Amino acid sequence: RIFEPLAMQTASVGFDAFKRSNNRAEPHLKTRFGWRQTEPRSTYYQVSSAAGINASISDMGAWANAMLGHQPDVISEETIQASLQPMIRTSRELRNRDWRGLLSDAHYALGWRLYELGDETLALHSGWVAGYRAEIILSHQYDLGLVILMNAESRAVGELSSAFWQDALNTLSAPEARQISAD
């Protein structure tokens, strides 16, 4: 109901499907000798919502596009809005090393973290399992998304995403940006 209508051609569910794929990134861990490839762990696949979906960057781009409302025949606006309703305030996020000083508030929604940066709310979902990092962040206000997939456990994902959004929101909210988009 999701992969086929969104043309997510390499997306799959489960560890067996991941292992069967010939086109996959192998996980890497940092050791005292540098980065080393490791074997994927099936542990995370015990609960499909924890790490059960395998997807390429193209697939994740299609998912981001759908979650921004561009595929209402697959994911309705009502479903998107329901998933983005703040449920639990997560003030601990305000101290996140990469977002500290940028966030004015933070909440957890249905599968999404909601980061408030002034008047803008970003919807974020990230993953971190042995040898992999992933992050998707969406701005519905600006119809803009960022997806980062990395086959290494690195804090660079958080650094990249916070820097991107700080620059993007500063640029997009500048008076000259509003003037350009209004023309």
N, C-alpha and C positions, 0 to 999 in steps of 0.2 A: 504493500500500500504506500510505501515511501520511495524505496530505491528505484523501482521501475518507472513510475510516473515522473520522477525527478531526473531520470537518465543517469543515475549514479551507477555507472557501468562496472566499477570494480568493487563496490561496497559489498560486504558480506557480514554474516553474524557467526561468531564462535571461533574457537581456537583451531578446530579442524579445517575450517574454511581458510583461515589465515595461513596455516601451514601448507595448504594445497596451492596457494597462489604463487606463481612463478615471479610475480612482480611485487615484491614487498621489501621494505626497508628492515634491515636487521638491527636489533637494539645494541646500544653502546653504553658502557659505564665508564666513568672516569676512575682510574686507579692511580696509585702513586707513580706509575710508569707511563701515564698518559691514557688516552682513550682506547678501550678494548672492546671488540665485539663480544657479545654474550648470546646465549641461547634465549629465545623468547620463553616466558614463563606462562604456564596455563592457569596459574593460581587466580589471576584476575578474572578469568572467564567463568568462574563458578557462579557469579551473579552477572547476568547479561548487562544490567544497567551500569555495572562498575567498569567494564572494559570489554563488552561483548561485541561491539561494532568495529569493523575494520573498514577504513575508507581512505581514498587517495585525496590529494589536495584538490583535484577537479571535483570529486564527489562532495567534499566539504564546501567548495564554492557553490555548488548547486543547493546544498542544505542552507547555507547562509542566505542565498538569494530567496529561497522559499520562506525562511524565517523572517525576511524583510518584507514579506507580503507579495512577492512577485509570482507566486504559484497558488492562488486562492482555490483552485480546483483540487489541490492536493492538501494544503494546510490553510484552513480558513482564517480570516482575520480574527474571528471570535476565539479560535484555538490559540492563535499567537498571543492575543491580549490576555487570555486566561492564564497562559504560562508565564506571563511577565508581571503578574500582580505581586507586589511585595507581600511576603508572608511573615518573615522573621527578620528583625533587625540584626545585623551582624557587625556590630561596632568594632570587633576585633580586626576586621578588614581595613579599618581606617589606619591601622599601624603597619599594614603590609609594606615591606621595604621598597617595593617598586612603585607603589601608588600613594605612599605617605605624603601628605601635603597637597595632593591633587583631589582627594575624595572629600566631599562634604557629608556623605552618608552612604550606607551600604545595607542591602537586604538580600535575603535568599527568597527566591520564587520557586516555581516548579521546574527544577533542573537548571535554573539560571541564577547567577549572582547578579544583582543589580547594583551598579556603581554610579553614584551621583557625583558629577563634577559640575558644580554650579547648577545651571538650569538644564543641563544635559544628563540623561540617564543612558548608561551603556549596559547592555545585556551580555554577560560573560559566562562561558562554560569552559573549564579547563580540565585537563587530565594529566596525571603523572603516575606512570607505572614503570617498573624496572626497565630502564633502557629507552624510554619514550617520554616525550612531552607533547601536549597538544593544547591549543587555545583557539577559541572563536569568540570574537567580541563584535557586537552589532550596535549601531546607532540608528534607531528608527527615525529620529529627527532629521538626520542627514542622508538616510538611505545608503549607509556605508557600512561595510563589514571588513574585518581582518581575520584571517585564518592563518595560524602558524602550526606546522607539524614538524617535529624534530625526532630523529631516531637516536637521541641522547638525552640523558638526564642533565639538563642545564638550566641555570637561572636566566640564561639569555632570553628565553621566551618572555618572561615577565618584564625584563628590561626593555626589550624590543616593543612589546605591546603598549606599555605605559608611555614610552617615548613617542611612538606613532600617534597615540590618541591625544597626547598633550599638544603635539605639533598640529595634527589635523583639526582639533577643536579650536585651537588658537587661530588657525588660518580661516576655517569656515565661519567662525563667529565674528571675524574682523569686519568692520563696516564696508571695506572695499569688496570683500567676498560676497556680502549680502547684495551689494549693488550689482556685481557681475551676474549673480544668479537671478536677479530680478529682471535683467535685460534679456 
